[in-house]
Structures are given as C-alpha cells and as structure tokens.
C-alpha cells in the first residue's frame, strides 16, 4: 500500500512538472526607454532530485548551451541536489533598432519587439550547425504555415545518402516525423524558416541545417502573434555592451561562431569593446577570464 502511494505521488509530481514545462513560453521583459539595454533579473535555481539541464532549459525557456556556459562547474546530466544553477535570463539587448524579430546567432536567442507596447519577448533558438550556418540577413516574415510539409533539399538528400546510404523521402507530411513541427515562418522568399521541431533536444544549440528551431509552444506563440511582413534581422553580436544610468558599465560576452562567413570582421576584441573598457587595468583583469571562456552572463565592470 505504501509503495502504491509512493508510486502515485511520483507519477503525480511528474505530471505536474510536465504540465509546467509544457506551458512555459516566451520570457517577457519591459523596456523602460531607448537608452537602457539591460533587461531581466538574475535567477538561481536550487537543484532537486531528478533535475537535469534539458529539463531546466524547457522549464525556464532558455537555451541548453546557455545553461552549460553559465554553469561550467555542473554535470548537465548528474546535477547534485541542493546545488545552485544560474538561469541566464538577464541580458543586454542587441545593438540594433528595436523593431520586429531580431535573432542574435552567438547567443542563440530570438527577440521579438512588440509594436504596440514597450515589451520584448525572448526565446531560445537552435541554429545551423558548423558548416551549415544560418545566414546573416535583413528580411521579413514572407509566409506563415500551419502543419507544414517538409521537403528535403537536394543538398540534404546528398548528405543523408553519403552518411546513411539511402535518400530521404521527397516529402514528409505534417505529423510526428516532420522536423518542422506544427508551425513555420518563412524568411522572405528563401528556403530558411523559423519553425518548430519534432525533437526537444537541439533548441539553444547549433544543430540544424541552417533553419531556426524553436520549442513547440514558442513557435506557436510567434505564429499567433507575429504578422506576415514583420521585419526580421539575423545578426552576429558575440559582445554586447551598455552604460546603464550613465555610470554602470555592463558587458555580456558569448562564444563567437567559428564559421568564417559569420565571424569575418567581428572578433571578440573589437575596437568598440576596447573603447568601452578603456585603459583601466582592473577592468581588463576582470574580463580576461570571460574573454577566454565566455559564459554569456552580464558582467558589471567595477573597481
């Protein structure tokens, strides 16, 4: 009898957890004014039995690699109970006009700036893996599709044949085997999409063939709330900086992409960063470990 009660309690707890995870979508931040770029607050999660990084990524709607970078001391699959995990939900807005959708590839995040209110919606995304990088672009949402078919490109077919010795189907209809999930937004008239996925793992990672992947609930929200012709910009900003309130010097550094086509002329130590940090030796000593191993967290330069 006790065993059955324990089993019932475990099942109920798992059910509640799954409901909570499934309902999570879009972290929403208020934008106070055009001069401020800092959004969000630091968050710490205390590990309980059964926690692991993929589950926490879905629970808090953050990227898997973002969790890894912010918590290098943790084993992502064997978290110790009562230890603390930093949830990277404080950030600086990218340096770009605050309109429409902005995808910053190095931080694996999508920003949607609401046209009707001073709010920004932030989502983790998966992007193109090395060698199949998501292209930098300035375009619009050209089309929205519900239950899209998946038609592998010729290049995908050849890669699959080279690796597995057989070709993919010409068309995969909507359903559990469709890599696009239930919703898709096309970038202009290109072959690149912002879409869902039939796999939970890979969001917040470099895992796609160039398209931008989102969790199912996140892409549904975007599909329901973002109209066709909304401006979309895909940018490469591994370093974000801001003077807040005229005195606080804040900087956020992410691992830069290794693909030559997206890193050319955009290395970590840019002239803008050197001007921002200045000649203060203490600031550079504070930043050197972060430059060598970026953790993607906001750092305040302080003497």
N, C-alpha and C positions, 0 to 999 in steps of 0.2 A: 504493500500500500504506500509506504513512504517513498519507495523507488518510483512508483507511478506518479506521485505528486511532484517529485523532483523532475521527472521527465516532462510533465505537463508545464511546470514552471519554466524549464529550459526552452521548451517549444514556444511558450507564450512570449518569453523575453526575445527570442529570435524573431518572432513575428512582429513584435513592436519595433525592433531595431530595423527590420526590413521596410516597414511602413515609413519609418522616419527617414531612412536613406532614400527611398523612392520619391518621397515628397520634396526632397531638397532640390532647389534650383535657384540660380542667379543670386549672387550676393549683391545687394543694392546699397549704394552709398550716396549720401547727399554731397553735392558740390556747393561749397559756401560761396565762392566767387572765382573769377577767372584768374586771379593772382595766386591761388592756392592749388597745389597739386597733391598734397598728402591726403589720402583717404583711408578709412578703416582704423581699427584699433588692434593692438597686439592681443592674441588669443593663445591660451595654453590649455591643452587637453591632458588630463591625468589618465593614464592608461588603466583600463580594467581588463579583466580576464577575457580573452577572445579578440581583443583589438589587434588589427594589423593595418598596414599603410593603405592598401587598396580600399578597405572598408572605411577608414578615416577620410580618405580622399573623396569618396562618394558622400559620406555623411556631411562634410563641411564644404563640398563642391569646390575643391581645389585640385590642382594637378598632382599626379603621382611623383614626377621628378621634382616638383616644387617642394613637396614634403621631404624627399630624400636630401635635397640641397640644404634645406633649413635644419635638418636633424641628422647630420652625418654620423653622430655617435650611436644611432639606433640601428638595430637589425630590423628591416621593414617587415619581416615575417614572424619574428620572435620578439615582440615587444615585452619588456618586463613590467609587471603590474606595479602601479603607483609611481612609475617614472613619468616625466613630463615631455610632451611632444608640442613643438611650436607649430601652430597653424598659420601659414603665411597669408593672412588676409588683411594685412596693412601694406600699402604700396603707394608709389608716386604715379600719377597719371603720365602717360607718354607725352612727349613734346610734340604736339600736333593739334590742329583745330578740333574742337570738341563737337563733332557732328557725326551722326551715323555710327557705323561699325568700324572699329579700329582693332586690328589683330597685330600684336607685337610678338613676332616669332620667337626671340630668345627667351621670353618669359612664359611662352605657351599660354597666353591669355587673350581673350576676346573682350573688348569693351563696347558696350552699346550706350551711346549718349542719347537720352530721351529728348525729343524735340519739344515736348510740352511741359517739362519740369526740370528742375536743376538736380537731376539724378543720373548716375551711371550704373549700368548693370554689368557685372563682371563674371565671366565664365572661364573655366579651364578648357583648353582645346588640345587635340592631337594634331600634329602637322607632319609634313613629308619627311620621311627618313633620309639619312645621308645618301646623296646620290640621286634622290628624287625629291629635292627640296620644294617646298611651297614657294611660288614666285612672289616677289615684291610687286605690288600693283596698286593702282588707284582706279577704282571702277565703281559699279553699282550692283545692287541685287537685281539681276536681269530676269529672274524667274523663280517661282516657288512651286515645289511639287510635294504632294502628299502621296505616300506609298509609291515612291519612285522605282522604276525598273533599274537594274544595274547592267550596263553593257561594257564589259571589259574592253579597253583599248587594245590596239594591235600590239603596242609595247608590253602591256600587261600579259597578253597571251604568250608572247615570245619569252618573257621572263619566267612565266609559270611552266612553260614547256621545257625550258632549259633546266629548271630546278626539279620538276616532278615527272617529266617525260610524257605529259599529256596537256591538252589545251583545256581552258575553262569553257563553260557554256557560253554561247553567244549572248544570251540574255538570262538574267536571274530575276524573276518577278518578285513583287513585294512578298515579304514573309520572313521567317526566322533565319533563312540562309542568305538574305540580302545584306551585303555590307553597308548599304546606305541607310539602313534603319527605316524609320517611318516618314521622315521629313527631310527635304533638301532645299537649299537656296543656292542658285547658280550665280557665280561671279561673272557679271556681264554676259557675254555670249561664249565664254571659254568652256573648257572641259572641267574646270575646277569648281568644286561645290563646297559649301558648308553643310554638313549632313550629320545624321545620327549614326549609330553603329549597332551591329548585332553582337558586339563583344564589349564587355565592360572594361577590360584591360586595354590600355593604349591611349586613354584620354589623359592629356597632360604629359604626353611623350612624343617622340619622333618615331612614328610607326606607320604612317600612311604612304600612299604613292603620290602624294602632293596635295590631296584634298585636306580639308579642315574638319576633324571629327569632334562631335560633342556628345555628352550624355543625352539619353533619350528625352528626359524631362526638360533639359536645357534647350535642345533644338526645337522642341515643341513650343516652348515659350517664345523663342525667337521667331518661329514660323507664324505664330498667332499675333505677334505684336510689331513685327518689322515689315513695312510695306515694300512692294517692288519699287525700284528706283532709289532706294536708300543708298547713300554713299558708303562705299567700303574701301578701306585702305589697309594694305598689308605692309607693315614696316619692320625694320630691324634696328631696335634700340636696346642693346645689352646694358647700357648705362643710362640711368635716369637721375636727374639732379634737381634740387629746388632750394631756394631761400624761402623759408616759411616765416611769416610775421616779421620779415625784414632782417632777422638775425640768425635764426636756426639754419644751419647748413646740413641738408639731408641728401643722401646719395643711396642708390639702390643698384647693385651690380649683379647681372646674370651671366651664366656661361654663354659666351658668344658661339654662334653657329660656325661650324668648321668648313662649310661649303664655300668655295671661293666666290661663287656668283652672288652670295649674300653677305660676305664679310669684307669684300673689297672696299677699302677706304673707310672702314668702320671698326677699327680695332678698339680694344678697351681704353688704352691711354690716348684718347683724342686730345686735341688742343683745347677743346671746350672743357674737358674734365680737368686738364692741367690749370686752366684759368680759374675754374671753380674752386679747386682745392687750394691753389696758391702756393706759397713757399713755406708754409708752416710745416716744420719737420714732424711735429707730433701728429698732425693730421695724416701725413703720408705713412708714418709708422703704424697708425691705426688702420689704414686702408690696405697696406701691402698684403696681409694675410687674406683679405677679402678678394683682392685682385687676383691672387694666385689660385684661390679656391672660392669662387663666388657662391654665396648662399641665398641670394635673391631677397634678402631682408633689408628693410630700411635702416640705414646707419646714420646717426647724428654725429657730425664731426665736433668734438669737444676737447678743449684743452685740459 
